[in-house]
Amino acid sequence: MTKRLLLVGAGHAHIEVLRSMKEKPLHHVNVCLISPSEYFYYSGMVSGYIEGIYSLEEIRVDVKRLAHQAGVHFIRKKASRVYPAFKKLFCQGGAVYPFDMISFDIGAKSQPDQFVSTSDYNHINDPSKQMIEQLKELRQTSHPLVIGGGAAGCEMAFALHAYKNKNKIPGQVRLVSTSSVLDSVSKRNARKLKGIMQSKGIQMWEHERAVTVYDDNIMTSANNKIRHTGVLWLGSPVADPLFETSGIAVDEKGFPFVTDTLQFADYEFIFGVGDCVTLESSPDLDKTGVHAVKQAPILCDNLRRFAAAMELTVYEPQKVGLYILSTGMKKALLIYGPLTSYTKPAWKLKNKIDREYIDKYK
Ligand SMILES: Cc1cc2nc3c(=O)[nH]c(=O)nc-3n(C[C@H](O)[C@H](O)[C@H](O)COP(=O)(O)OP(=O)(O)OC[C@H]3O[C@@H](n4cnc5c(N)ncnc54)[C@H](O)[C@@H]3O)c2cc1C
């Protein structure tokens, strides 16, 4: 009997599932991809786009086309609730989709809900069309403010700075971070990055939280008033409420747990990957695109195995990751364990890796 598989979200792992199905179709399984956007915008290349190095076509994948080539039905909708007991997915607007197996790769949001109405520049964590448009406006302004000192926040601050510099737009890029910048790497590497930001004149407020956001300034937890000409929120990942409102067990931040086989802890027919889930065995794993990319082949394999009632394979997160953070003007800071390199070849390597990655889906 034909089974029905729903892929929810066109994230890093699901575009790999599409590619894999294009090469090797999944027999006796009817596959649908549900996503609010027809494009996947590759976050690794967004800073290069904002700086003016890449074109829009270079940084995005036409998901609808890829789905079509893979024999997968594309549905442009946003999922709002899942009912595991009835094996049904509800989408915004009221559409309901039954399934036998379902996989979530919906990412996370980067802005706490209480601030969503306070800024013009709000968006989900993955770079969407809306975010790209907003960034293009923001880079023209004199004092853009980035909220969030993680890798994405720092990289976007560098990209905005580089664009402004190249186009002689007066002013200064600003960044506020609740922790010290790039606190996920060693103190030594974080200091190095901070030094690069200071040398470029990017103004930073560390260990300060944005408390209130107004049209032209924010107030921080240290009672600082920071003026801005637009805010870009790239704070800690915030979970989609979909799982919690569906009665699924979630961690204290609202992310559902998955096992090493990438199945939901309580429902073996629900898979989850990337930023939208927490790995039970490594709950402190950073939410970055790298993990979604590494989980992708395991997910592809396990969806096939589950459909054929075979034993599943296990995902093991890498111990030491390679981080290459673009700092603008085709230079990057490469961090690999204790090794660092702040050079143009580091950027060239990032460019090569990113181009090879996205070309697989073109
Ligand atoms: C500007 C920026 C730069 C970044 N740079 C890097 C970097 O250089 N390296 C790195 O590793 N990480 C980077 N990140 C973080 C990275 O983008 C995320 O960690 C990554 O996108 C997570 O991948 P994912 O596959 O989990 O989901 P995503 O790639 O976020 O994809 C989620 C998909 O789900 C869809 N979706 C969302 N909600 C729903 C719903 N309810 N129903 C259906 N579909 C839905 C979205 O439209 C999207 O298609 C950056 C983030 C930003 C914002």
Ligand as a Chemical Component Dictionary entry (heavy atoms), coordinates in Angstrom:
data_LIG
# 
_chem_comp.id                   LIG 
_chem_comp.type                 NON-POLYMER 
_chem_comp.pdbx_formal_charge   0 
_chem_comp.three_letter_code    LIG 
# 
loop_
_chem_comp_atom.comp_id 
_chem_comp_atom.atom_id 
_chem_comp_atom.alt_atom_id 
_chem_comp_atom.type_symbol 
_chem_comp_atom.charge 
_chem_comp_atom.model_Cartn_x 
_chem_comp_atom.model_Cartn_y 
_chem_comp_atom.model_Cartn_z 
_chem_comp_atom.pdbx_ordinal 
LIG C1  C1  C 0 21.764 36.012 8.510  1  
LIG C2  C2  C 0 22.090 34.647 9.001  2  
LIG C3  C3  C 0 23.339 34.113 8.747  3  
LIG C4  C4  C 0 23.663 32.843 9.210  4  
LIG N1  N1  N 0 24.894 32.318 8.905  5  
LIG C5  C5  C 0 25.167 31.047 9.258  6  
LIG C6  C6  C 0 26.390 30.432 8.864  7  
LIG O1  O1  O 0 27.230 31.073 8.203  8  
LIG N2  N2  N 0 26.630 29.149 9.225  9  
LIG C7  C7  C 0 25.705 28.429 9.948  10 
LIG O2  O2  O 0 25.959 27.248 10.231 11 
LIG N3  N3  N 0 24.543 28.974 10.350 12 
LIG C8  C8  C 0 24.238 30.257 10.012 13 
LIG N4  N4  N 0 23.040 30.823 10.381 14 
LIG C9  C9  C 0 22.070 30.021 11.125 15 
LIG C10 C10 C 0 21.346 29.144 10.131 16 
LIG O3  O3  O 0 20.696 29.920 9.166  17 
LIG C11 C11 C 0 20.329 28.255 10.806 18 
LIG O4  O4  O 0 20.947 27.577 11.865 19 
LIG C12 C12 C 0 19.843 27.258 9.767  20 
LIG O5  O5  O 0 19.140 27.940 8.766  21 
LIG C13 C13 C 0 18.986 26.163 10.369 22 
LIG O6  O6  O 0 18.712 25.265 9.335  23 
LIG P1  P1  P 0 17.410 24.360 9.352  24 
LIG O7  O7  O 0 17.566 23.366 8.272  25 
LIG O8  O8  O 0 17.141 23.897 10.723 26 
LIG O9  O9  O 0 16.190 25.309 8.987  27 
LIG P2  P2  P 0 16.131 26.545 8.037  28 
LIG O10 O10 O 0 17.225 26.558 7.054  29 
LIG O11 O11 O 0 15.959 27.672 8.981  30 
LIG O12 O12 O 0 14.814 26.291 7.190  31 
LIG C14 C14 C 0 13.534 26.301 7.763  32 
LIG C15 C15 C 0 12.498 26.159 6.667  33 
LIG O13 O13 O 0 11.232 25.918 7.244  34 
LIG C16 C16 C 0 10.271 26.825 6.720  35 
LIG N5  N5  N 0 9.288  26.999 7.795  36 
LIG C17 C17 C 0 9.413  27.746 8.915  37 
LIG N6  N6  N 0 8.313  27.599 9.676  38 
LIG C18 C18 C 0 7.499  26.737 9.017  39 
LIG C19 C19 C 0 6.226  26.168 9.294  40 
LIG N7  N7  N 0 5.539  26.457 10.411 41 
LIG N8  N8  N 0 5.662  25.327 8.367  42 
LIG C20 C20 C 0 6.351  25.000 7.228  43 
LIG N9  N9  N 0 7.572  25.501 6.935  44 
LIG C21 C21 C 0 8.128  26.351 7.814  45 
LIG C22 C22 C 0 11.068 28.056 6.361  46 
LIG O14 O14 O 0 10.404 28.869 5.425  47 
LIG C23 C23 C 0 12.328 27.394 5.797  48 
LIG O15 O15 O 0 12.077 26.982 4.474  49 
LIG C24 C24 C 0 22.705 32.100 9.958  50 
LIG C25 C25 C 0 21.442 32.649 10.204 51 
LIG C26 C26 C 0 21.125 33.908 9.727  52 
LIG C27 C27 C 0 19.761 34.471 10.001 53 
# 
loop_
_chem_comp_bond.comp_id 
_chem_comp_bond.atom_id_1 
_chem_comp_bond.atom_id_2 
_chem_comp_bond.value_order 
_chem_comp_bond.pdbx_ordinal 
LIG C1  C2  SING 1  
LIG C2  C3  SING 2  
LIG C2  C26 DOUB 3  
LIG C3  C4  DOUB 4  
LIG C4  N1  SING 5  
LIG C4  C24 SING 6  
LIG N1  C5  DOUB 7  
LIG C5  C6  SING 8  
LIG C5  C8  SING 9  
LIG C6  O1  DOUB 10 
LIG C6  N2  SING 11 
LIG N2  C7  SING 12 
LIG C7  O2  DOUB 13 
LIG C7  N3  SING 14 
LIG N3  C8  DOUB 15 
LIG C8  N4  SING 16 
LIG N4  C9  SING 17 
LIG N4  C24 SING 18 
LIG C9  C10 SING 19 
LIG C10 O3  SING 20 
LIG C10 C11 SING 21 
LIG C11 O4  SING 22 
LIG C11 C12 SING 23 
LIG C12 O5  SING 24 
LIG C12 C13 SING 25 
LIG C13 O6  SING 26 
LIG O6  P1  SING 27 
LIG P1  O7  DOUB 28 
LIG P1  O8  SING 29 
LIG P1  O9  SING 30 
LIG O9  P2  SING 31 
LIG P2  O10 DOUB 32 
LIG P2  O11 SING 33 
LIG P2  O12 SING 34 
LIG O12 C14 SING 35 
LIG C14 C15 SING 36 
LIG C15 O13 SING 37 
LIG C15 C23 SING 38 
LIG O13 C16 SING 39 
LIG C16 N5  SING 40 
LIG C16 C22 SING 41 
LIG N5  C17 SING 42 
LIG N5  C21 SING 43 
LIG C17 N6  DOUB 44 
LIG N6  C18 SING 45 
LIG C18 C19 SING 46 
LIG C18 C21 DOUB 47 
LIG C19 N7  SING 48 
LIG C19 N8  DOUB 49 
LIG N8  C20 SING 50 
LIG C20 N9  DOUB 51 
LIG N9  C21 SING 52 
LIG C22 O14 SING 53 
LIG C22 C23 SING 54 
LIG C23 O15 SING 55 
LIG C24 C25 DOUB 56 
LIG C25 C26 SING 57 
LIG C26 C27 SING 58 
# 
